[in-house]
Amino acid sequence: MRRDDHHASHAGVARAELAEAPPAAEERDRSEIGALQALRERIAFLRGFVAHPEQVGSVIPSSHVLEQRLVRSARLLHARCLVELGPGTGGTTRAFLRAMPATAHLLAIELNEDFAARLRASIRDPRLTVVQGSAEFIDRFLTEHGLPAPDAVISGIPFSTMPREVADRIAAEIARVLAPGGRFVAYQVRPHVADYASPYLGQARREWEVINIPPVRVFTWTRGR
Ligand SMILES: C[S@@+](CC[C@H](N)C(=O)[O-])C[C@H]1O[C@@H](n2cnc3c(N)ncnc32)[C@H](O)[C@@H]1O
């Protein structure tokens, strides 16, 4: 028996057992699996922070409340193409996919190799493309994957700790690739992103999300038509 067959037959047995289980037990099993996955992601995220604190910029993933604020700010219910910069271990990515239309595309660009590999292994969604690399090359990644101009870019990458020229290149790239009327939404502990993005995209709407550790600023720019 191949390894895959072995796993498939186990998965088949597990599915059959779940199908026969009473609804309450099934629900408990599901929430236990969800809790275990969330715990694993938190541990992986913390490890990523310890290895590269200036790139990861936070010790735990974003809260569900912040995820929903980002969904609304970027108008994801109507998005055709979203670029996510810095998906980390994928909590935000899953929330965005849940909100996006069935025909939409999400290009997730992640610098950290471990996070990118984890994303590829854990999220199976035909709408998702994961690229391991820097946000400096959004245009090239969109072209390589045959994707249209995004109507939203959402970014959690820490602009305050990256070299100024890299931050400026990323901001210029975002402004260049966004579709007319598209939105750039950045959630950040510190305000530096505005110094980089406003010269290209004008004034941002500024909000705070305090139900997050730590509380973050949420900036939303809308590109002119
Ligand atoms: C604050 S974490 C956000 C993780 C996740 N989206 C969340 O909200 O829980 C920032 C992420 O940006 C990634 N990152 C930092 N610089 C980057 C760059 N230049 N290009 C792409 N990703 C980058 C880090 O590896 C990290 O995963």
The ligand as an SDF file (V2000), in Angstrom:
LIG
                    3D

 27 29  0  0  0  0  0  0  0  0999 V2000
    2.4350   40.6390   11.6630 C   0  0  0  0  0  0  0  0  0  0  0  0
    2.7600   39.1680   10.6780 S   0  0  0  0  0  0  0  0  0  0  0  0
    1.1070   38.9650   10.0120 C   0  0  0  0  0  0  0  0  0  0  0  0
    0.6990   37.5110    9.9240 C   0  0  0  0  0  0  0  0  0  0  0  0
   -0.7750   37.2410    9.6500 C   0  0  0  0  0  0  0  0  0  0  0  0
   -1.2340   37.8840    8.4440 N   0  0  0  0  0  0  0  0  0  0  0  0
   -1.6330   37.6950   10.8030 C   0  0  0  0  0  0  0  0  0  0  0  0
   -2.2230   38.7680   10.7390 O   0  0  0  0  0  0  0  0  0  0  0  0
   -1.7240   36.9460   11.7770 O   0  0  0  0  0  0  0  0  0  0  0  0
    3.7250   39.8170    9.3210 C   0  0  0  0  0  0  0  0  0  0  0  0
    4.0880   38.8010    8.2510 C   0  0  0  0  0  0  0  0  0  0  0  0
    4.7250   39.4910    7.1690 O   0  0  0  0  0  0  0  0  0  0  0  0
    5.7830   38.6730    6.6530 C   0  0  0  0  0  0  0  0  0  0  0  0
    6.7150   39.5870    5.9170 N   0  0  0  0  0  0  0  0  0  0  0  0
    7.5840   40.4940    6.4350 C   0  0  0  0  0  0  0  0  0  0  0  0
    8.2260   41.1700    5.4550 N   0  0  0  0  0  0  0  0  0  0  0  0
    7.7340   40.7080    4.2710 C   0  0  0  0  0  0  0  0  0  0  0  0
    7.9790   41.0170    2.8970 C   0  0  0  0  0  0  0  0  0  0  0  0
    8.8720   41.9400    2.5270 N   0  0  0  0  0  0  0  0  0  0  0  0
    7.2790   40.3400    1.9470 N   0  0  0  0  0  0  0  0  0  0  0  0
    6.3740   39.3890    2.2940 C   0  0  0  0  0  0  0  0  0  0  0  0
    6.0940   39.0380    3.5780 N   0  0  0  0  0  0  0  0  0  0  0  0
    6.7640   39.6870    4.5680 C   0  0  0  0  0  0  0  0  0  0  0  0
    6.3500   38.0130    7.9010 C   0  0  0  0  0  0  0  0  0  0  0  0
    7.1090   36.8700    7.5930 O   0  0  0  0  0  0  0  0  0  0  0  0
    5.0520   37.7010    8.6620 C   0  0  0  0  0  0  0  0  0  0  0  0
    4.5270   36.4670    8.2890 O   0  0  0  0  0  0  0  0  0  0  0  0
  1  2  1  0
  2  3  1  0
  2 10  1  0
  3  4  1  0
  4  5  1  0
  5  6  1  0
  5  7  1  0
  7  8  2  0
  7  9  1  0
 10 11  1  0
 11 12  1  0
 11 26  1  0
 12 13  1  0
 13 14  1  0
 13 24  1  0
 14 15  1  0
 14 23  1  0
 15 16  2  0
 16 17  1  0
 17 18  1  0
 17 23  2  0
 18 19  1  0
 18 20  2  0
 20 21  1  0
 21 22  2  0
 22 23  1  0
 24 25  1  0
 24 26  1  0
 26 27  1  0
M  CHG  2   2   1   9  -1
M  END
$$$$
